[in-house]
Amino acid sequence: MTTDSYRWKMPHPSLVLECIEKWRNLDLRKLPNDEIDNQLLDFLNNLVIYTVTTLNTTPFRLWRIRKFNYLFKNIEECCEPPCAITPPGRCNAKGSPVLYTSEDLETPFEELSVKPEEQVYVIKYDVVEELNVKRIVPKAFIEKDNKNKPLYDPESMISYQILREFVRSEFLRPVGKGTEYLHKISASMCRVWFNNEKSDGWVYPSVQTPTKNNFALKPESARKKLKIIDVRIVRLIPKENVKNHIDKFKAHPFYNLISMAIETDFKGGIENHNISWLPSTEVGGIF
């Protein structure tokens, strides 16, 4: 919505707070997904105007970790899970898979609470084509456009900050035993608020490390725009327990600040979509 002096105008802060209060008075714990979607649509319709930020980016690498429950034999097992066994997640409903990845390797280790000496899969992807993703929680508020003109009037700036913190608090709530329904709320936000047919998925802050980003990519986009370049079975180990290459490890510039390292037990060779495994003693992916 344009005015003579500002490019965009948000709803009055009192209306924003009223909409948030109505939303939080709802008992969303037992509502099905379609009813939560309807309630969120009502919320947005009452706002009349709201913002969605699109990010076009080409990260250098994306990373994923999987628990080591069985031996992967095909790269299909490094992709999104089949619909029939897809659990609800932060950006998806049950039976509607997405591919969850991170911008760095440390974040998924923290999110999965990987324990020392626990074997996990590490999958590394090249991003071969620009990603068009919706940013769930915008970064710091930008007051002016590239011509140094104000984007919002003072009241709209307040409304924007209120909505930003509302989305952050609703979307990034820690999910545990007894609060699994919170995934239904965050997934509804992805479907209803932060989505269109042309987007490849969503980028959102890690719950464990809010300064780091995760990407939840739609399957068709992930398969088109990502390339699997490495898969291995690794363990987190204390640095004093590194069995091999200890001299090389000690030469790392941050060795004295590091408490854990990643040691590779097996590296996967990929040929014709099949994975063959060879023993390894590499140390890498150092935090």
Steps between C-alpha positions, in 0.01 A plus 500: 500500500660827393473852634659829395794460738518123579506196275316265736254535784428225751187458715484710814684339795174471697348288221808280484489439875126428482555237229782338698286487814217326311745249356651418838157450656440209262558143621703371209617177665227273364407682178568322168737660251227640276329674792830652616551622143153659507571670832827638366323627188252683723794648691658629177170626360443701816844655462413599140867582428807295597850445365681196363872516423644305207867402494680409179823330598757247390668360814842351435407175676209353692527225760275234644539242776307175533500255787683177420218247530588288196750503213416725205537325165351758261515880480119506516553444872686834512196683364168587663319209672216315326153646560381186679755535782538880518435628855383856568781754515556870545414573136294199397187306587497122546531334159627817327880474492757775461880479505644661814853635461731750672749761385776357719584162647491598866128591503352155419731335755352732763141455384521122506684506837764262364697341782876431500586174324149473350512410131297718259484562129633833373374600154647795311319669211620741235244768411506501119220750439375808685244431771185711534390459861266677739671639809288407802660745744639810324834637602542841661241752389600705194364851538590641157506382140800516267417864427517584871125559521300375801319171442253529790341771706582491876185305596562244225853449628357406840245266338772332298710434811199361688416262215863396460526402865161324484619286209831430673332391823238283329731341245808436714345349811699195615307182428518206739291228656147634548549802274517324163192695391722810469630355173147533363508875566841563342419280200173690451696827494710357217195386300278804555713803584842440345439316177431522130530254214826648372691481828747217562430485874583690816800634691467538876722539808614192687317458830823391672716767332281793389789671319529203260262417214322183396347438157186289453475429128211361300593160353479604135723803565752304708539236230540763228723752677715290735767244417623244752880521500594314816347250742679340793450333838666701775533540876553797728808434712696699762812644337732309734348174370576558132659171398663609177655813349544649847798709387301647211205561732721682753619726220149635451504875586210464742614177662522647851142630478350177371345245735366249245594373155325292236666173408386312190450125537374432146486705179233437241588467134212593269462330162176467300304613809644213704717553810798278579678539834873501574671532842653838579695672777463859380459779752310804380197720538667650805301734725 
